[in-house]
Amino acid sequence: MPNLVMEYSNSVDQRVNVQGLLADLHQVALQSGLFDVGSVKSRALRCHNWLIGDEGDSVDFIHISFELLDGRNAEQKRELSRQLMDVLQQQASQVRSLTVNIRDMDKESFQKVIN
């Protein structure tokens, strides 16, 4: 039940193929061997308003939030994070701030319905 959410400043659209980047990040998750392929969900969210430090909105960014059900060890999560960052650096090196955050979701409180 992993969710990859790529948030990015709207200025990134001018220099990065966002759909292509999202597809490649999605492939990293699919090929990691950590998840049931049919459960991986990826999406991109363009941010129109943001502030970073005292530079306001003059700094562009891409931030990956990757949420997964708990149960993977620290090394597996580090490797996933490293592979996602590798793709970001290859395709978006001109973007000033690139970040990846892997988070565990609590299985006991997670809810899912498929209709």
Secondary structure, 3 states (H helix, E strand, C coil): CCEEEEEEEHHHHHCCCHHHHHHHHHHHHHHCCCCCHHHCEEEEEEECCCCCHHHCCCCCEEEEEEEEECCCCHHHHHHHHHHHHHHHHHHCCCCCEEEEEEEEECCCCCCCCCC
